[in-house]
Amino acid sequence: MTMHMSEALDLSNFVERSESGRAHITLAVEGVGCAGCIRKIEDGLQKLPGILDARLNFTQRRLTVHWRDDETSADRIVSALERIGYRGYPFAPERITAEDNRESKWLLKCLAVAGFAAMNVMLLSVSLWAGNVSDMTQETRDLFHWLSALIALPAAAYAGQPFFRSAWRAIRTRQLNMDVPITVGVTLALALSLYETSTHAVHAYFDSAIMLLFFLLCGRYLDQAMRQRTRQFAGNLASLKAEYAHKFGPGGELTRVPAAALQPDDIVQVRPGEAVPADGMIVSGRSELDQSLVTGETVPQAVEPGVTIYAGAINCSGALTMKVAAAGSSTLLEETERLLLRATEAKSRTVRLADRAARLYAPVVHLTAAATALGWLLAGASLHDAIVTAVAVLIITCPCAIALAIPTVQVVAAGRLFRAGVILNSGDAIERLATVDTIVFDKTGTLTLPQGVADVSSIDPDILNRAARLALSSHHPLAAALARCAREHIPYAAASEECGSGVRADIDGQEARLGSARFCGLEQSPHNKIAGSAVSTIFFSHGECAVAIPIRQRLRPDAVAVVQALIARGLDLKILSGDRPKAVESVARQLGIAEWHADFTPAAKIAAIEQLKSQDRRVLMIGDGLNDAPALAAATVSLSPITAAQLTQNRADALFLGDDLTPVLEAVALSRRAKTLMQQNLGLAIVYNALAVPIAVAGMVTPLIAAAAMSGSSILVTLNALRGRLGRRPDFVREAELPPTQATQRSAQAKVRGAERCVIEDVAADLVVKNTAGTRDQVECVP
Amino acid sequence: MNVLIYLVPMALLLGLTGLLGFMWTLRTNQYDDLDGAPLRILPDDDINGE
């Protein structure tokens, strides 16, 4: 990887300083794979002067370094890390991560307290149940009841807080959520038990109340842990993908800064082969930009001073100097934001399954309890007995199983999706994915791979090899595609690149040129025609021989199989692209997708999706470009490849990794399965209620029955959710399965920066760096 | 039944010890790096007296 070491690296935006002259930074580290790595990194850094502490979090692949600010600096630490053999990327600790951590720690504390209390109260309750059928005295029973109260009341006051707070929030906004009946049930059960204890009654429900809290907290914690894990992983990916920009300092000197740290009005240099780091305007320089990530258009466009350019476009030929614009100041982005806003409003109308169940369930619970109390009063029972029975109904119907029914399935499904290379951005994406009946694809970067591939079918292998070796010396993205065809990865000596034109070198005493038609003197040649789906053509001349090599877009390797499998599952597929009709048609024909549209603007994409939705279709939109972001937000549910533009990634409900399209198929298959399990679970919970409620209404529920019924249904629901782990992978995935070692290393391409290519291997495990040239500079892992 | 006078407090005390222990592990961030912890016991340079 070319690290422009001559330029100073400025990471000051990511360093947090304390008043005592100490500083610390968090880095996402690439290439960590084993115990040896932990030692190598920590020991290696601690040897440096001024380092106070270096600690690698192996689970998160994040390194936190503390140092004395006057003795060393962040860029020295990053370059020291590089000398040890690892690449560190500054990680901006977002506020949301800190809050996440606090929230999940708090839930875990509540869970521990509830667990402790449930165990001890149960210990006393089992003795009571045994005593009630033998010869327990009144005094002993009262003692046990008071002891239970002593444990259960403070524990419930502490561990119930997540529910009490959420219920209060809901009531204040005049809504009902699942936490309202939980809060009412727990509070009433405790109050009634206290009253019963003080009147020396036989039954008290301390155990039911506290056990209810324990089960509910289990579900709540699982839900939180799942979301935290995927967010952490996405955060790491974001910093690994972060681009660096060459910024002009006040004295005209260049410094390397992370693109995230750029400010409006900064002057930045964009070299050939690099991505434009921010939106802005060209100050000087001429070049061609590959805007496929912005507009979906695959043919590079010429740009000149005064033109507005957008982050994510790849600079193809000349060096550009640009001025960074303020966020949202460009017309394209404003238009995108406006469309996004409208699309998002429309989407918030869909209601999550759990909330739908809660809205239906909460009033029913309260009405049944009230009706029970009234019924018993009318039947001539005492006020005390009527209230005891009503509370028993509340406890038994408390949505323990319902509260577990959906989160447990979500956790299991999210884990499987994660292993299949799909990272969920939102928790309810699974539910929405399961209902999809129409899939709308973007073409560029979604059905096809983000980089082109050289079409070498008609070219003599020897000439090709010479051209490819010459391409190794170029920064041009098209040359990078050609360089992959080189037989031996040895660049020619004394090859020189002319910005904006091409690269030349002496081969066997004759000058060889690779680049534009004019540079190679082939403007008049018959080769100078772009054919079919070719994005562009790259020319090569060497003495007598001259060839034109078309660079074409390449479909994702399994695209045809995945598309056919999706059609076989009864899904309706469409392509909406911003690219030229010719390019779209050839892709659609190859894949066998009948309906395709080209030259679509973002607004047209939204209109098409909304029309589909008005026909009662549930649309899954898959896209990667900035121009797809509004369409992603408008669709029922959306997916983006990890190579997508940042804004687009933020909008997608889930991201998928890798060169393969298989994750799309797995996402649909796994979420359909998950939805079935959720419905089964809700069904189980309803059956449980149908059996238990009549017993409760009849006033026959003792604490023993309540405890057995509640834990029984919760365990049943959890076990059913775990079945989600057992299912098979989609049929054709298994057929095409690679040998185990390769299968676990299904590589996922994370970024292309000029001729370099970083590959994130095995989503869940190691982050290993590969080079396009095929030479692996993978870090040696010797424990 | 007099035995309960000290059995019940003892049982509660044991349970509380466990709970406090868990709270301590939480406060000292022992669950932050669950995959790293088992690997950190492997290097034995502390025995060789480095």
Interface residues (C-beta under 8 A of the other chain):
Chain A: C34 A35 I38 R39 L56 N57 F58 T59 Q60 K105 L108 K109 A112 V113 F116 M119 N120 L123 T137 T140 L143 L147 I151 P783
Chain B: M1 L4 V8 A11 L12 G15 L16 G18 L19 F22 M23 L26 Y31 D32 D33 L34 D35 G36 L39 R40 L42 P43 D45
